């Protein structure tokens, strides 16, 4: 995973927030990020500190400008002007902005629910995990599997992001987790991951969200991850903060105390 400089990431977020929120633009950014990963010479040119930002932007226009919407081209030209230390970090940053733009083009809350349903389906089914993680499988076949799983039952943004996550193969769940986080971030919310033995009743989930919002001083969206091994209770993670009230943890702590 490529770690992005926090300040540069914030500046790129600001550029992305000014870009039109269209799924077609997001797909164009994803495609350009893929091109960057394929061609080392292009990565080096776009991150060359001796090349003025205007020339870097003109290079993009010359190479792919005719295949991109004007709004995507303008965003890319602004993005490469941020002086990236590596082309892979730039590609990672473009992936993030593509996902944020896609999320803003729809209802992020609906997309969050649909993507979490995909995540839970894959996490709980060993055959699905094996199918998505099979080495050597082309991205197209994984995309077909996503469409078979949720096509017609989820919105086009959810299908597009799940398909993109599936290209990561065995990293699919990690990619989906990132999109879940972004779905809250684009709304100015925090994301809480609640690990439970079974689904919470709707009223209990709502009370949990309200309580967490008071604790963290911001709206909190709750997504549930079902893990029967926790036995009961709830383990909540918000960023690096963890509140563990599961029965499994209490049993383990008691066992250690008696050892």
N, C-alpha and C positions, 0 to 999 in steps of 0.2 A: 504494500500500500504506500502511495506517495503522500508524504506529509507536506501540506502547504503552509507557507508563511502566513501567520494570522493576519497581519496588516494587509498583505497583498490579497489574501482571501476576502477581507472586508471590502477592499476597493473593488474587487471583481464582483462581489455581491451587489454593490451599489450600481455598477454598470448593468448588471443583469436585471436589477429592479426597474431600470429605465427602459429596458427592451420590451417590445410587444410580447404579450403572453399568448403565444400561438404554438400549438403542438408541432406544426410544420417547421417552425423556427427551431424548436428543441431538437427535432430529428436531424435538421441540418447541422446543428452544433455537434451532436453525437457523431455524425458522419465525418465531420472535419477532425474531430478528436481521433477517430480511427485512422484517418489519413496520416495524422501526425505520428502515431505510433508505428506506422508502416515505414515511413521514410525519414531516416536519420538526418539526411542532408537538409531537409526542410526544417526539422526540429532545430538543428544548429543555426540555420539562417535566421529563424524567427526569434532566437534567443541570443543572437550575436550582439553584445553591448556596443560594438564599434559601428554597427549599422543603425543609422537614425530611425526613429520610430516610424516616420513617414514612409521610408523605403521598405520597412518590414510590412507595413500595411499595404503598400503598392504591390509587393510580392504576392500577398494573398489575393488581391484583386486580379492580378495577371494570371495566376494559376487556377483559381477556382471561382472567380467573381461571376462568371457567366452562368455558373450552376447554382448560385446561392441567391436567395432573396436579398434585396438591398439592406433590410434591417439586420439580417444575419451577418452580412459582409461588414456593415458598420460596426456591429458589436465586436467582431473578431479584430478589426483594425484597432479599436480602442483597447481590447484585451492585450494584444501583443505589445502595446505601448507601455505596459506596466513593468517591463524589463524582468523577464523570468530567468532564473538561474539554470533551468533545464527544460527541455522540450517535454519531458514526461510529466513534470509538474504542471506545465501549461495544459497538456492534454487532460490531466486529472481535474484541473480547474474548469476546463470547458465541459467535461462530463457533469460536474456538479451544477454548473449554470444551466446546462441543458435540462437536467432533472428539475431544477427550481422553476424554470420557465414552463416546463410541461405541467408541473403541479399548479402553477398560478393560472394556467389556461383552463383549469377545471375547478371543482370544489375539492380543496385539499383534504377535507374531512372524509368525503366519500372515497377518494383515492386511498387514503390511509386505511380505511376499513377493508377495502377490496384487496389491497396489497398484503395486509396482515392475514387475510383469509388464505391467500396464496402461500404465504410464509408458513402458516400453521399446517396447511395441507401437505406441504413438502416436508416440513420438520417431523411430522407424525407418521410419514409413510416411507419406509425404507426403500421400497421399490421405486418411488418417485425420486428420492434422493439419489439413488444409483443411476437412474435414467438421466437426470440432469447433470450428474457429476461424471458421467462416463468419459474417460479420456479419448480424445480424437474425434468426438462427435462434433460436426459442424454446428455453428450457431443457428443455421436455418432449421435444423431438425429440432433443436431445443425450442425455437420459436414456435414451431408447429405443435410441440407438446404443450406449451403455454396456452396456445389458442384452443387446443382440445380441452384443457383444464378449465379455462375461464371465458373463452370466446362466447359472446352472446349473453354472458351473465355479468360482465364488468364493462366499465366505460373504456373508451379508446385510449385514454391516458394511462389507465391502470394496465391495460394489455401491453401498451408500448413500454412502460417501465418494467413490468414483469419480464417481458421478452429481453429487454436490455440486461436485466439482472441475470437471466438464465444464461446469457453468453459467458458469464463468469464461471460456469460449470460448478465445481465443488464449492466455489465462493458465493453461490447464489444467495444463500441465506444472509450472508454478510452484506451483500449488495442491497437486498431488500431492507435490511435493518437501516442502512444508510438512507434509503428513500423514505422510510417511515420517519426518521429523525428530521429530514428536510421538510416533510409534509407539515410538521408542527412549526419548524423554524420560519417558513415563509409566511406564517400567520402571526408571528411574534409570540408563539406559545412554547412551552416546554413539553417534552415527551416523557411519559412514565411507562415503563415496561413492567407489567404486573404478571408475575409467574404464579399460577394457581393450579390446584389439582383438578378443578373443573370450573367451567364458566361461572362468573359472578352474575347474580341476578342484576337486572338493569338498574334498579334503584340503589343497590349496593355499589355498583360501579360508578354511578353518578355521585354518590356521597364520597367515595374515594377520591374522585377527581376534584371535588370541591374542597376536601380537606387538604389535598396536596397543593392546590392553588393557593390556599391560605399560607401554607408552610413556605412555599417558594416565591410568593409574591408575584405570581404571573399565572395566566391561564395554563392549565396542564391537561394535555390529552392523554388518555389511558388506552394502551393496547394490551390485550391479554395474551399470554403465552401459556398454553396448557401443558403441564408436566405432572402426570399422576404420581411421580416419585416424591413430590413435596408433601404428599399425604393430606394436607389441609393448610389453612391460613393463606397468607399472601406475602410474596417477596416483591418489593417495589424498587426499581432502579430509575433514577432521574439523573442523567449525566453520570458523574462519578459517585453520587450519593446513593447509598443502598439502605433500605429499611427491610429487615428480614424478620417476618413474623410467621414463618412456616412451621408446621408441626415437625417436619423432617429436621430442621435446624435445631429445634428445641430438644428433640430426641438425641441428636448427635451431641449436643452440649451436655446433656445429662449423662450420656454414656462416658464422655471424656471426664466428667467430674467424678464418676464412680470408679474410673480405671485406676 
